[in-house]
Every structure is written in structure tokens, then in C-alpha cells.
């Protein structure tokens, strides 16, 4: 990760994130609630802690010229993209099924990814 270009850019990113609200309690973040972890080119990674409910989260943001960002950012192969485009949208039943699977899952994250 590259370090932020300078204090102005760092402050601007904190200001942008302070315009959103906590998804749990709807409390607005302040610039002090944002920890900029770094960035690579237009991709910024920031950690947030809600001062109200202490929910923690990560924000991945693409910041740049919309014309330059028009290409999707992915590490999928063209074959993988085609396979996912053929599938239908995720349904509420799909989410519930996966929830039940995770509830009973006894392995670690590596095992889950290789599932």
C-alpha cells in the first residue's frame, strides 16, 4: 500500500467517510472515527469505529476520474465472469441457507474458502 499523498488528501478522505452513517445505529461518523490504512492508486482502504455503538468496519473506496474508473476492478478470469453472469441473483432463501450452513460449520476460514 502507498501512503497517502499528503495531509490534504488524507483530510479529504476522512471528510468523505464522515458523510456516511453507521449501518447499525445510524450515527454519523466524524473524521476522527476514520483510520486510513493506505491506498494503491485509486483504491483506498479505511477502518471505521462508530463512536456510538462501537461497530467496526472497513471501507474500500475507488476515488478518481469516473472515465478512468469505468472498467470493473476484478481479479476474476473472463471464464469466471461469464459463469457468474449466467447465475441468477442471490435470493433471500440463498442467504438463509448459507446462514444455516455457517451456523453448523465447525472448520476454519481456509476450509470454508476451499469448500
N, C-alpha and C positions, 0 to 999 in steps of 0.2 A: 504494500500500500504506500502511496505517496503521502507525504504530509500536506496539509492544506497550504495553498499558495501564500497566504498572508492573513493578518488579523482581520482585514476587511471581508475576505471571502469566508473565513471562519464565522464571523459575526452574522453574515448574511444567511448562512446555512442554519445557524441557531434560530434566527428570526423566522425563517420559513417554517421550521418544525414547530415553533411556538404558536403557529396559526392553526394547528390541529388540536383535537381533543382526545383525551384518554378514551379508548373504546370500552372500558369497563365502567368508569364512573362519570364520564363526560366532562371532567375537569380539564381546563385549558392548561397546556404546558407553558412554562416560561423558558426563556433562553438558558437559564441556569440548570434546567432539567435535562439538557441535551449534552451528551458527550460525543464529540466527533471522533470516531475511531480511526478514520483515514479515508482516502479516496484513491481511485485509479482512473485517470482520465475523467469521464463524466459521471462515473459511478461512485457515490458517497455512501459510507456506512456509518450510522449513528446509533447510539444506545440511548434509551429514554427511561426515566423513572418518574412515575406520576407522584407528585407531592401529596396528593390526597389519599389514594388507595395503595400506593407503593407498587403498583403493577409495573413490571419491567418489560421492555420490548426493544426490538431492533427495527430500524428503518433503513431500507435500501432505496436510494433516490438517484435517478438519472437526471442530471442537470446539464443543459446545453441547448444548442440551436435545434429547434424541432425538426428542421430539414435533415440535419445530420443524425438525429435520433430515430428516424423513420424506420430503419431496419430493426427487426426484432433482435434482442440480445438473448442468445441461446447457445448452449453447447450441445444441443441435440443434432444428430445427423439428419440429412434430408429424409432418410427412410423412417427414422423415429418420428419426425414431424408429420409425415404422411400417415403413419399408423395412428397417432393421436388425433389428427384431423378427422379420421374416419369414425372415431368413437363419438357417442352422444355426450351431452352434458352430464355432469355429476348430479345425481338426484338426492333428495333427502333420504331415501332408502339406502343409497350407497353410503352416505355419511353414517347413518345408524349402524349399518352392517360393519363398517370399519371400526366404529366406536366399540361395538361388541367384541370384535376381534382383538383390539388393543387392550380391552378390559381383562381378557383372559390370557393375553400374551405374556410369557414368562422369560423371554430372551432379552438380549441387549439390542442397541440400535444397529450395530453391524449386521446382526442376524435379520433384523427387520428389513433393512435395505436390500439384502440379498435374497429376500423372501420370494 
